[in-house]
């Protein structure tokens, strides 16, 4: 960003590469800190939704189960929505837009992205109707090894 602003006012210069490499550690540190701060609210929202769904839809024995598949999926979806449209979401959307424009021109993306979304929904619907494998189908020694 610093380089783009400087180039806009003064034009391209010989030391631009050195400027980018010199500023890179600062930008990486800043990005890590902002990302960690930006993930706090989505993590809290996701955990709260998982516990709420786990309390509303208790497990087979009637206990609160926030780690059930339904509760975990609801918490993940709520956290994802909060991360995308929450306080720090604008920078994620802006960066994603830049990357996607570089990877696929808008004309290609208008065709490929909806097809991928339809395929993902169809795959999810198919997986939802299948019997979920459980730990009960494992032999006793394998089940003990997994539960450690």
C-alpha positions as CSV (number, residue, x, y, z in Angstrom):
1,X,0.0,0.0,0.0
2,X,2.9,2.3,0.8
3,X,4.5,1.5,-2.5
4,X,1.3,2.1,-4.5
5,X,0.8,5.5,-2.9
6,X,4.4,6.5,-3.5
7,X,4.3,5.4,-7.1
8,X,1.1,7.3,-7.7
9,X,2.7,10.5,-6.6
10,X,6.3,10.1,-7.7
11,X,6.4,7.3,-10.3
12,X,8.4,4.1,-10.4
13,X,11.9,4.3,-8.8
14,X,14.9,2.1,-8.5
15,X,14.6,1.5,-4.7
16,X,11.0,0.3,-4.8
17,X,12.0,-3.4,-4.2
18,X,14.1,-2.6,-1.2
19,X,11.3,-0.5,0.2
20,X,8.9,-3.4,-0.1
21,X,11.3,-5.9,1.4
22,X,12.2,-3.5,4.3
23,X,8.6,-2.9,5.2
24,X,7.4,-6.5,4.8
25,X,8.1,-7.6,8.5
26,X,6.1,-4.7,9.8
27,X,3.2,-5.5,7.5
28,X,3.3,-9.2,8.4
29,X,3.3,-8.5,12.1
30,X,0.5,-6.0,11.7
31,X,-1.6,-8.4,9.6
32,X,-1.2,-11.2,12.2
33,X,-2.2,-9.0,15.1
34,X,-5.3,-7.5,13.2
35,X,-6.3,-11.0,12.1
36,X,-6.1,-12.3,15.7
37,X,-8.1,-9.4,16.9
38,X,-10.6,-9.8,14.1
39,X,-11.2,-13.5,14.9
40,X,-12.1,-12.9,18.5
41,X,-15.7,-11.9,17.9
42,X,-16.5,-14.7,15.3
43,X,-15.0,-17.3,17.7
44,X,-17.1,-16.0,20.6
45,X,-20.3,-15.9,18.4
46,X,-19.6,-19.4,17.1
47,X,-19.1,-20.8,20.6
48,X,-22.2,-19.2,21.9
49,X,-24.3,-20.4,19.0
50,X,-22.9,-24.0,19.4
51,X,-23.7,-24.0,23.1
52,X,-27.2,-22.5,22.5
53,X,-28.0,-25.1,19.8
54,X,-26.5,-27.9,22.0
55,X,-28.8,-26.8,24.9
56,X,-31.9,-26.6,22.7
57,X,-31.2,-29.9,20.9
58,X,-29.8,-32.1,23.7
59,X,-27.9,-35.3,23.1
60,X,-29.5,-38.8,23.2
61,X,-29.1,-39.0,27.0
62,X,-30.6,-35.5,27.5
63,X,-27.4,-33.7,28.3
64,X,-26.2,-30.5,26.8
65,X,-24.0,-31.4,23.8
66,X,-22.3,-28.4,22.1
67,X,-20.0,-30.7,20.3
68,X,-22.8,-32.5,18.4
69,X,-22.7,-32.3,14.6
70,X,-25.7,-30.0,14.4
71,X,-24.4,-27.6,17.2
72,X,-20.9,-27.5,15.7
73,X,-22.3,-26.8,12.2
74,X,-24.5,-24.0,13.5
75,X,-21.7,-22.5,15.5
76,X,-19.3,-22.7,12.5
77,X,-21.9,-21.0,10.2
78,X,-22.6,-18.2,12.7
79,X,-18.8,-17.6,13.2
80,X,-18.3,-17.6,9.4
81,X,-21.1,-15.1,8.9
82,X,-19.8,-12.9,11.7
83,X,-16.3,-13.0,10.3
84,X,-17.5,-12.1,6.8
85,X,-20.0,-9.3,7.7
86,X,-18.7,-8.4,11.1
87,X,-16.5,-5.4,12.1
88,X,-13.3,-6.7,10.4
89,X,-15.0,-8.3,7.4
90,X,-14.6,-5.4,5.0
91,X,-10.8,-6.0,4.7
92,X,-11.4,-9.7,4.1
93,X,-14.0,-9.0,1.4
94,X,-11.7,-6.5,-0.3
95,X,-8.7,-8.9,-0.2
96,X,-10.9,-11.8,-1.5
97,X,-12.2,-9.6,-4.3
98,X,-8.6,-8.8,-5.4
99,X,-7.5,-12.4,-5.3
100,X,-10.5,-13.7,-7.2
101,X,-10.1,-11.0,-9.9
102,X,-6.5,-12.0,-10.4
103,X,-7.4,-15.8,-10.5
104,X,-10.5,-15.6,-12.7
105,X,-11.8,-12.8,-14.8
106,X,-15.3,-11.6,-13.8
107,X,-16.9,-13.2,-17.0
108,X,-15.5,-16.7,-16.0
109,X,-16.3,-16.2,-12.4
110,X,-20.0,-15.5,-13.2
111,X,-20.3,-19.0,-14.7
112,X,-18.0,-21.0,-12.5
113,X,-18.9,-19.8,-9.1
114,X,-22.6,-20.5,-9.3
115,X,-21.9,-24.0,-10.7
116,X,-19.5,-24.7,-7.8
117,X,-22.1,-23.4,-5.3
118,X,-24.8,-25.7,-6.8
119,X,-22.4,-28.6,-6.7
120,X,-21.6,-27.9,-3.1
121,X,-25.2,-27.7,-2.1
122,X,-26.0,-30.9,-4.0
123,X,-23.0,-32.7,-2.3
124,X,-24.2,-31.4,1.1
125,X,-27.7,-32.6,0.5
126,X,-26.5,-36.0,-0.6
127,X,-24.2,-36.3,2.5
128,X,-27.0,-35.3,4.8
129,X,-29.2,-38.2,3.6
130,X,-26.4,-40.8,4.1
131,X,-26.0,-42.8,7.3
132,X,-23.2,-41.2,9.3
133,X,-20.4,-43.6,10.4
134,X,-20.1,-44.0,14.1
135,X,-17.4,-45.2,16.5
136,X,-19.7,-48.1,17.4
137,X,-18.9,-49.8,14.1
138,X,-15.2,-50.1,15.0
139,X,-13.7,-53.1,16.8
140,X,-13.3,-52.7,20.6
141,X,-9.5,-52.3,20.5
142,X,-9.7,-49.6,17.7
143,X,-12.4,-47.8,19.7
144,X,-10.2,-47.7,22.8
145,X,-7.3,-46.3,20.7
146,X,-9.4,-43.5,19.3
147,X,-10.9,-42.5,22.7
148,X,-7.5,-41.9,24.3
